[in-house]
Amino acid sequence: MNVSMSANLVSSSDVNGTEVFGIDGGKIGSIDHLMIDKHSGKVAYAVMGFGGFLGMGEDHYPVPWDKLRYDTSVDGFMTDIVEDEVKAAPTATENWSADREWEQRLHEHCHAKRYWI
């Protein structure tokens, strides 16, 4: 992510494709896109891509934005959750972006602060 160390804001286009690393320093995925709460303007989730090859066959899972921290030393995001934990998260409904009960279960599963509070 080509961002100045003094920058307080970053474009979503710069976040897309940024790698995400686990506590052990291993890459667990990359950010495909962001989901933004249209009422508060807060980033709710980073939808991460896992697996696949050259973008083909990737699985996508939402990760609460609160679980990601940018780390300049790896030029990517660090998280304390692991890929298996993300994949074991509560199954999304067909319209998961409008299902508050699902969001509550996901945030509890990931031990994440709720963005809507």
DSSP file (Angstrom, degrees, kcal/mol; ACC not computed):
  #  RESIDUE AA STRUCTURE BP1 BP2  ACC     N-H-->O    O-->H-N    N-H-->O    O-->H-N    TCO  KAPPA ALPHA  PHI   PSI    X-CA   Y-CA   Z-CA
    1    1 A M              0   0    0      0, 0.0     2,-1.5     0, 0.0    14,-0.1   0.000 360.0 360.0 360.0 117.1    0.0    0.0    0.0
    2    2 A N        +     0   0    0     12,-0.1     2,-0.4    73,-0.0    12,-0.0  -0.623 360.0 142.5 -86.8  84.8    1.7    3.2   -1.1
    3    3 A V        -     0   0    0     -2,-1.5     7,-0.1     7,-0.1     2,-0.0  -0.980  54.0-112.5-129.6 136.0    0.8    5.5    1.7
    4    4 A S    >   -     0   0    0     -2,-0.4     3,-1.5     1,-0.1    -2,-0.0  -0.377  25.5-126.2 -62.3 142.2    2.8    8.3    3.3
    5    5 A M  T 3  S+     0   0    0      1,-0.3    -1,-0.1    -2,-0.0    67,-0.1   0.764 111.8  50.0 -62.8 -23.7    3.6    7.5    7.0
    6    6 A S  T 3  S+     0   0    0      2,-0.0    -1,-0.3     0, 0.0     2,-0.2   0.471  83.8 118.2 -93.4  -1.7    2.1   10.8    8.0
    7    7 A A    <   -     0   0    0     -3,-1.5     3,-0.1     1,-0.2    -4,-0.0  -0.446  41.6-172.9 -70.0 133.6   -1.1   10.3    6.0
    8    8 A N  S    S+     0   0    0     -2,-0.2     2,-0.3     1,-0.1    -1,-0.2   0.617  72.5  48.3 -95.9 -17.8   -4.3   10.2    8.2
    9    9 A L        -     0   0    0      2,-0.0     2,-0.4     0, 0.0    -1,-0.1  -0.903  63.8-170.0-123.6 151.6   -6.5    9.1    5.3
   10   10 A V        -     0   0    0     -2,-0.3     2,-0.2    -7,-0.1    -7,-0.1  -0.997  26.5-114.3-139.9 143.9   -6.2    6.5    2.7
   11   11 A S    >>  -     0   0    0     -2,-0.4     3,-1.3     1,-0.1     4,-1.0  -0.514  21.3-128.4 -74.8 142.5   -8.2    5.8   -0.5
   12   12 A S  H 3> S+     0   0    0      1,-0.3     4,-2.1     2,-0.2     3,-0.4   0.828 110.1  63.6 -59.9 -29.8  -10.2    2.5   -0.6
   13   13 A S  H 34 S+     0   0    0      1,-0.2    -1,-0.3     2,-0.2    -2,-0.0   0.793 100.9  51.6 -66.3 -25.3   -8.5    1.8   -3.9
   14   14 A D  H <4 S+     0   0    0     -3,-1.3    -1,-0.2     1,-0.1    -2,-0.2   0.753 108.6  51.2 -78.8 -24.7   -5.2    1.6   -2.0
   15   15 A V  H >< S+     0   0    0     -4,-1.0     3,-2.4    -3,-0.4    16,-0.3   0.870  87.4  94.4 -79.4 -38.8   -6.6   -0.8    0.5
   16   16 A N  T 3< S+     0   0    0     -4,-2.1    16,-0.2     1,-0.3     3,-0.1  -0.329  95.2  17.6 -57.6 128.8   -7.9   -3.3   -2.0
   17   17 A G  T 3  S+     0   0    0     14,-4.4    -1,-0.3     1,-0.3     2,-0.2   0.291  88.5 141.5  91.8  -9.1   -5.3   -6.0   -2.6
   18   18 A T    <   -     0   0    0     -3,-2.4    13,-2.6    13,-0.2    -1,-0.3  -0.456  53.5-116.4 -68.6 136.0   -3.4   -5.3    0.5
   19   19 A E  E     -A   30   0A   0     56,-0.4    58,-2.5    11,-0.2     2,-0.4  -0.362  20.1-145.9 -73.7 151.9   -2.1   -8.4    2.2
   20   20 A V  E     -Ab  29  77A   0      9,-2.9     8,-3.1    56,-0.2     9,-1.2  -0.981  14.0-162.4-121.6 131.2   -3.2   -9.5    5.7
   21   21 A F  E     -Ab  27  78A   0     56,-3.2    58,-1.9    -2,-0.4     6,-0.2  -0.871  10.4-133.1-117.1 145.9   -0.9  -11.3    8.0
   22   22 A G    >   -     0   0    0      4,-2.7     3,-2.2    -2,-0.3    58,-0.2  -0.253  41.5 -87.6 -84.9 178.4   -1.5  -13.3   11.1
   23   23 A I  T 3  S+     0   0    0      1,-0.3    57,-0.1    56,-0.3    -1,-0.1   0.826 127.9  57.9 -56.4 -34.8    0.2  -13.1   14.5
   24   24 A D  T 3  S-     0   0    0      2,-0.1    -1,-0.3     1,-0.1     3,-0.1   0.482 118.6-111.1 -78.1  -0.8    2.9  -15.5   13.3
   25   25 A G  S <  S+     0   0    0     -3,-2.2     2,-0.2     1,-0.3    -2,-0.1   0.361  74.5 134.6  88.5  -5.6    3.7  -13.2   10.4
   26   26 A G        -     0   0    0      1,-0.1    -4,-2.7    -5,-0.1    -1,-0.3  -0.544  63.0-109.0 -79.7 143.2    2.3  -15.6    7.8
   27   27 A K  E     +A   21   0A   0     -6,-0.2    -6,-0.3    -2,-0.2     3,-0.1  -0.519  35.9 175.6 -69.6 130.8    0.1  -14.2    5.0
   28   28 A I  E     -     0   0A   0     -8,-3.1     2,-0.3     1,-0.3    -7,-0.2   0.534  57.7 -52.6-112.6 -10.3   -3.5  -15.3    5.5
   29   29 A G  E     -A   20   0A   0     -9,-1.2    -9,-2.9    21,-0.1    -1,-0.3  -0.985  51.9 -99.8 167.1-168.1   -5.2  -13.4    2.7
   30   30 A S  E     -AC  19  49A   0     19,-1.7    19,-3.2    -2,-0.3     2,-0.5  -0.978  36.6 -97.2-144.3 157.4   -5.7  -10.1    1.0
   31   31 A I  E     - C   0  48A   0    -13,-2.6   -14,-4.4    -2,-0.3    17,-0.2  -0.625  31.1-179.8 -79.9 123.9   -8.4   -7.4    1.1
   32   32 A D  E     -     0   0A   0     15,-3.2     2,-0.3    -2,-0.5    16,-0.2   0.886  64.7 -33.3 -86.7 -47.4  -10.8   -7.7   -1.9
   33   33 A H  E     - C   0  47A   0     14,-1.3    14,-3.2   -17,-0.1    -1,-0.4  -0.974  58.4-108.7-164.3 171.2  -13.0   -4.7   -0.9
   34   34 A L  E     - C   0  46A   0     -2,-0.3     2,-0.5    12,-0.2    12,-0.2  -0.805  14.4-145.3-109.9 150.6  -14.5   -2.8    2.0
   35   35 A M  E     - C   0  45A   0     10,-2.6     9,-2.8    -2,-0.3    10,-1.5  -0.981  20.5-163.1-113.9 124.6  -18.0   -2.6    3.2
   36   36 A I  E     - C   0  43A   0     -2,-0.5     2,-0.5     7,-0.3     7,-0.2  -0.912  23.3-120.4-114.9 131.5  -18.9    0.9    4.6
   37   37 A D     >  -     0   0    0      5,-3.0     4,-2.4    -2,-0.4     5,-0.2  -0.568  21.4-152.0 -68.2 119.4  -21.9    1.7    6.8
   38   38 A K  T  4 S+     0   0    0     -2,-0.5    -1,-0.2     1,-0.2    -2,-0.0   0.669  89.5  49.3 -73.5 -14.8  -23.9    4.2    4.8
   39   39 A H  T  4 S+     0   0    0      3,-0.1    -1,-0.2     1,-0.1    -2,-0.0   0.889 125.1  22.9 -88.6 -43.9  -25.4    5.8    7.8
   40   40 A S  T  4 S-     0   0    0      2,-0.1    -2,-0.2     0, 0.0     3,-0.1   0.708  93.3-131.0 -94.6 -22.2  -22.3    6.4   10.0
   41   41 A G     <  +     0   0    0     -4,-2.4     2,-0.2     1,-0.3    -3,-0.1   0.471  60.3 139.0  82.2   2.0  -19.7    6.4    7.2
   42   42 A K        -     0   0    0     -5,-0.2    -5,-3.0    73,-0.1     2,-0.5  -0.520  62.8-110.8 -80.5 146.4  -17.6    3.9    9.2
   43   43 A V  E     -C   36   0A   0     -7,-0.2    -7,-0.3    -2,-0.2     3,-0.1  -0.660  36.0-178.9 -72.0 124.4  -15.8    1.0    7.6
   44   44 A A  E     +     0   0A   0     -9,-2.8    21,-2.0    -2,-0.5    22,-0.3   0.883  57.7   1.9 -91.9 -47.6  -17.7   -2.1    8.8
   45   45 A Y  E     -CD  35  64A   0    -10,-1.5   -10,-2.6    19,-0.3     2,-0.5  -0.962  49.2-141.0-141.5 153.6  -15.8   -4.9    7.2
   46   46 A A  E     -CD  34  63A   0     17,-2.4    17,-2.2    -2,-0.3     2,-0.8  -0.991  28.0-141.3-106.9 122.5  -12.9   -5.8    5.0
   47   47 A V  E     -CD  33  62A   0    -14,-3.2   -15,-3.2    -2,-0.5   -14,-1.3  -0.777  24.8-156.6 -86.6 116.2  -13.9   -8.6    2.7
   48   48 A M  E     -CD  31  61A   0     13,-3.1    13,-2.2    -2,-0.8     2,-0.4  -0.714   9.9-140.1-101.1 144.3  -10.9  -10.8    2.5
   49   49 A G  E     -CD  30  60A   0    -19,-3.2   -19,-1.7    -2,-0.3     2,-0.4  -0.857  21.0-172.7 -99.5 135.7   -9.9  -13.2   -0.3
   50   50 A F  E     - D   0  59A   0      9,-2.6     9,-2.4    -2,-0.4   -21,-0.1  -0.958  46.2 -12.8-126.7 144.3   -8.4  -16.6    0.7
   51   51 A G  S    S+     0   0    0     -2,-0.4     4,-0.2     7,-0.2     7,-0.2  -0.173  75.8 107.5  70.1-159.1   -6.9  -19.3   -1.4
   52   52 A G        -     0   0    0      5,-0.3     2,-0.4     6,-0.1     5,-0.2  -0.093  67.0 -95.3  75.8-179.6   -7.2  -19.5   -5.1
   53   53 A F  B >  S-F   56   0B   0      3,-2.2     3,-2.0     1,-0.1     5,-0.1  -0.975  92.8 -13.2-141.3 122.6   -4.6  -18.9   -7.7
   54   54 A L  T 3  S-     0   0    0     -2,-0.4     3,-0.1     1,-0.3    -2,-0.1   0.857 129.7 -53.1  53.4  38.9   -4.2  -15.5   -9.5
   55   55 A G  T 3  S+     0   0    0      1,-0.3     3,-0.5    -4,-0.2     2,-0.4   0.397 112.3 121.2  82.2  -3.8   -7.5  -14.4   -8.2
   56   56 A M  B <  S+F   53   0B   0     -3,-2.0    -3,-2.2     1,-0.2    -1,-0.3  -0.790  76.5   8.0 -95.9 134.4   -9.4  -17.5   -9.5
   57   57 A G  S    S+     0   0    0     -2,-0.4    -5,-0.3     1,-0.2    -1,-0.2   0.640  86.1 158.0  76.5  14.6  -11.2  -19.7   -7.0
   58   58 A E        -     0   0    0     -3,-0.5     2,-0.4    -7,-0.2    -1,-0.2  -0.438  36.0-138.3 -70.2 144.4  -10.8  -17.4   -4.1
   59   59 A D  E     -D   50   0A   0     -9,-2.4    -9,-2.6    -2,-0.1     2,-0.4  -0.836  17.8-147.4 -96.5 143.8  -13.2  -17.7   -1.2
   60   60 A H  E     +D   49   0A   0     -2,-0.4   -11,-0.2   -11,-0.2   -13,-0.1  -0.948  20.1 171.9-119.5 133.5  -14.4  -14.3    0.3
   61   61 A Y  E     -D   48   0A   0    -13,-2.2   -13,-3.1    -2,-0.4     2,-0.3  -0.999  31.3-120.2-138.2 138.4  -15.2  -13.7    3.9
   62   62 A P  E     -D   47   0A   0      0, 0.0   -15,-0.2     0, 0.0   -28,-0.1  -0.623  25.6-166.9 -78.6 136.8  -16.0  -10.4    5.8
   63   63 A V  E     -D   46   0A   0    -17,-2.2   -17,-2.4    -2,-0.3     5,-0.1  -0.991  32.0-105.7-121.6 127.9  -13.6   -9.6    8.6
   64   64 A P  E >   -D   45   0A   0      0, 0.0     3,-2.3     0, 0.0   -19,-0.3  -0.291  25.0-132.1 -53.9 131.5  -14.6   -6.8   11.1
   65   65 A W  G >  S+     0   0    0    -21,-2.0     3,-1.9     1,-0.3   -20,-0.1   0.807 103.8  68.4 -55.9 -32.7  -12.5   -3.8   10.4
   66   66 A D  G 3  S+     0   0    0    -22,-0.3    -1,-0.3    47,-0.3   -21,-0.1   0.683  91.4  62.4 -61.8 -18.4  -11.7   -3.5   14.1
   67   67 A K  G <  S+     0   0    0     -3,-2.3    13,-0.5    46,-0.1     2,-0.4   0.412  92.5  78.7 -89.5   1.9   -9.7   -6.7   13.8
   68   68 A L    <   -     0   0    0     -3,-1.9     2,-0.4    -4,-0.1    11,-0.2  -0.923  52.3-179.7-116.8 137.0   -7.2   -5.2   11.3
   69   69 A R  E     -E   78   0A   0      9,-2.0     9,-3.0    -2,-0.4     2,-0.2  -0.996  29.1-123.4-133.2 127.9   -4.2   -2.8   12.0
   70   70 A Y  E     -E   77   0A   0     -2,-0.4     2,-0.5     7,-0.2     7,-0.2  -0.508  24.7-165.6 -72.3 135.7   -1.9   -1.5    9.3
   71   71 A D  E >>> -E   76   0A   0      5,-3.1     5,-1.5    -2,-0.2     3,-1.2  -0.964  13.1-160.3-126.3 112.2    1.7   -2.3   10.0
   72   72 A T  T 345S+     0   0    0     -2,-0.5    -1,-0.1     1,-0.3     3,-0.1   0.773  88.2  67.6 -63.5 -26.2    4.3   -0.4    7.9
   73   73 A S  T 345S+     0   0    0      1,-0.2    -1,-0.3     3,-0.1     0, 0.0   0.774 115.3  26.6 -68.3 -23.9    7.0   -3.0    8.6
   74   74 A V  T <45S-     0   0    0     -3,-1.2    -1,-0.2     2,-0.3    -2,-0.2   0.400 101.9-128.6-112.6  -1.5    5.1   -5.6    6.5
   75   75 A D  T  <5S+     0   0    0     -4,-0.9   -56,-0.4     1,-0.2     2,-0.3   0.902  81.3  72.9  51.6  44.7    3.3   -3.0    4.2
   76   76 A G  E   <S- E   0  71A   0     -5,-1.5    -5,-3.1   -58,-0.1     2,-0.3  -0.923  90.0 -71.5-164.3-175.0    0.0   -4.8    5.1
   77   77 A F  E     -bE  20  70A   0    -58,-2.5   -56,-3.2    -2,-0.3     2,-0.3  -0.726  35.1-150.5 -96.5 144.0   -2.5   -5.4    7.8
   78   78 A M  E     -bE  21  69A   0     -9,-3.0    -9,-2.0    -2,-0.3     2,-0.3  -0.854  16.4-179.7-108.4 148.1   -2.0   -7.5   10.9
   79   79 A T        -     0   0    0    -58,-1.9   -56,-0.3    -2,-0.3   -11,-0.1  -0.983  32.8-141.3-144.1 154.9   -4.7   -9.4   12.6
   80   80 A D  S    S+     0   0    0    -13,-0.5     2,-0.3    -2,-0.3   -58,-0.1   0.350  80.7  87.2 -97.0   5.8   -5.0  -11.6   15.7
   81   81 A I  S    S-     0   0    0    -14,-0.3     2,-0.3     4,-0.0    -2,-0.1  -0.758  70.7-137.3-101.7 154.3   -7.5  -13.9   14.0
   82   82 A V    >>  -     0   0    0     -2,-0.3     4,-2.0   -60,-0.1     3,-0.6  -0.695  25.3-106.4-109.0 162.1   -6.4  -16.9   11.8
   83   83 A E  H 3> S+     0   0    0      1,-0.3     4,-2.5    -2,-0.3     5,-0.2   0.880 119.4  53.4 -54.6 -43.5   -7.8  -18.1    8.5
   84   84 A D  H 3> S+     0   0    0      1,-0.2     4,-1.2     2,-0.2    -1,-0.3   0.862 107.2  52.7 -61.9 -35.2   -9.6  -21.1   10.1
   85   85 A E  H <4 S+     0   0    0     -3,-0.6    -1,-0.2     2,-0.2     4,-0.2   0.901 110.1  47.8 -66.6 -41.1  -11.3  -18.7   12.6
   86   86 A V  H >< S+     0   0    0     -4,-2.0     3,-1.4     1,-0.2    -2,-0.2   0.929 112.1  49.1 -64.2 -44.5  -12.6  -16.6    9.7
   87   87 A K  H 3< S+     0   0    0     -4,-2.5    -1,-0.2     1,-0.3    -2,-0.2   0.727 109.9  52.7 -69.5 -20.7  -13.8  -19.6    7.8
   88   88 A A  T 3< S+     0   0    0     -4,-1.2    -1,-0.3    -5,-0.2    -2,-0.2   0.373  84.7 120.2 -93.6   3.8  -15.6  -20.9   10.9
   89   89 A A  S <  S-     0   0    0     -3,-1.4    17,-0.1    -4,-0.2     3,-0.1  -0.179  82.3 -69.2 -64.2 160.5  -17.4  -17.7   11.5
   90   90 A P        -     0   0    0      0, 0.0    -1,-0.2     0, 0.0     2,-0.1  -0.235  61.6-103.1 -52.5 136.2  -21.3  -17.6   11.5
   91   91 A T        -     0   0    0     -3,-0.1     2,-0.1     1,-0.1    15,-0.0  -0.392  37.2-121.1 -65.6 134.0  -22.6  -18.3    8.0
   92   92 A A        -     0   0    0     -2,-0.1    -1,-0.1    -3,-0.1     2,-0.1  -0.433  19.5-124.5 -75.4 148.6  -23.9  -15.2    6.3
   93   93 A T    >   -     0   0    0     -2,-0.1     3,-1.1     6,-0.1     4,-0.1  -0.301  39.2 -92.0 -78.9 175.4  -27.4  -14.9    5.1
   94   94 A E  T 3  S+     0   0    0      1,-0.3     2,-0.3     2,-0.1     3,-0.2   0.871 129.9  32.8 -59.2 -36.5  -28.1  -14.2    1.4
   95   95 A N  T >  S+     0   0    0      1,-0.1     3,-2.3     2,-0.0    -1,-0.3  -0.501  75.7 159.0-116.5  61.0  -28.2  -10.4    2.3
   96   96 A W  G X   +     0   0    0     -3,-1.1     3,-1.3     1,-0.3     7,-0.2   0.749  65.3  68.1 -59.7 -26.0  -25.7  -10.4    5.1
   97   97 A S  G 3  S+     0   0    0      1,-0.3    -1,-0.3    -3,-0.2    -3,-0.0   0.605 106.8  40.5 -72.3  -7.6  -25.0   -6.7    4.8
   98   98 A A  G <  S+     0   0    0     -3,-2.3     2,-0.7     1,-0.1    -1,-0.3   0.199  91.9  96.7-120.0  14.5  -28.5   -6.0    6.1
   99   99 A D    <>  -     0   0    0     -3,-1.3     4,-2.0     1,-0.2     3,-0.2  -0.835  44.8-179.1-112.4  95.3  -28.7   -8.6    8.8
  100  100 A R  H  > S+     0   0    0     -2,-0.7     4,-2.5     1,-0.2     5,-0.2   0.840  82.6  57.3 -63.7 -35.4  -27.8   -7.1   12.2
  101  101 A E  H  > S+     0   0    0      2,-0.2     4,-2.1     1,-0.2    -1,-0.2   0.921 108.2  47.1 -62.8 -42.4  -28.3  -10.5   14.0
  102  102 A W  H  > S+     0   0    0      2,-0.2     4,-2.6     1,-0.2    -2,-0.2   0.917 110.4  53.0 -63.2 -42.6  -25.6  -12.1   11.8
  103  103 A E  H  X S+     0   0    0     -4,-2.0     4,-2.7     1,-0.2     5,-0.2   0.912 108.1  50.8 -58.8 -43.2  -23.3   -9.1   12.3
  104  104 A Q  H  X S+     0   0    0     -4,-2.5     4,-2.3     1,-0.2    -1,-0.2   0.919 111.3  47.6 -61.6 -43.8  -23.7   -9.5   16.1
  105  105 A R  H  X S+     0   0    0     -4,-2.1     4,-2.5     2,-0.2    -2,-0.2   0.908 112.5  49.5 -64.2 -41.1  -22.8  -13.2   15.9
  106  106 A L  H  X S+     0   0    0     -4,-2.6     4,-2.3     2,-0.2    -2,-0.2   0.932 111.7  47.7 -63.3 -46.3  -19.8  -12.4   13.6
  107  107 A H  H  X>S+     0   0    0     -4,-2.7     5,-2.7     1,-0.2     4,-0.5   0.886 113.2  48.3 -64.9 -38.3  -18.4   -9.7   15.9
  108  108 A E  H ><5S+     0   0    0     -4,-2.3     3,-0.9    -5,-0.2    -1,-0.2   0.923 110.8  51.3 -65.1 -43.4  -18.8  -12.0   18.9
  109  109 A H  H 3<5S+     0   0    0     -4,-2.5    -2,-0.2     1,-0.2    -1,-0.2   0.888 116.8  39.5 -59.6 -41.0  -17.1  -14.9   17.1
  110  110 A C  H 3<5S-     0   0    0     -4,-2.3    -1,-0.2    -5,-0.1    -2,-0.2   0.420 107.0-124.5 -90.3   0.6  -14.2  -12.6   16.2
  111  111 A H  T <<5 +     0   0    0     -3,-0.9     2,-0.3    -4,-0.5    -3,-0.2   0.925  59.3 155.4  53.6  46.9  -14.1  -10.8   19.6
  112  112 A A      < -     0   0    0     -5,-2.7     2,-0.2    -6,-0.1    -1,-0.2  -0.788  50.8-108.9-108.7 147.9  -14.4   -7.5   17.7
  113  113 A K        -     0   0    0     -2,-0.3     2,-0.3    -3,-0.1   -47,-0.3  -0.538  41.9-112.0 -69.1 134.8  -15.8   -4.2   18.8
  114  114 A R    >   -     0   0    0     -2,-0.2     3,-0.9     1,-0.1    -1,-0.1  -0.552  17.9-150.7 -73.1 129.5  -19.2   -3.5   17.1
  115  115 A Y  T 3  S+     0   0    0     -2,-0.3    -1,-0.1     1,-0.2   -73,-0.1   0.719  90.9  61.1 -73.1 -20.9  -18.9   -0.6   14.6
  116  116 A W  T 3         0   0    0      1,-0.2    -1,-0.2   -72,-0.0    -2,-0.0   0.445 360.0 360.0 -89.2  -0.2  -22.5    0.4   15.1
  117  117 A I    <         0   0    0     -3,-0.9    -1,-0.2     0, 0.0    -2,-0.1   0.426 360.0 360.0 -99.5 360.0  -22.2    1.2   18.8
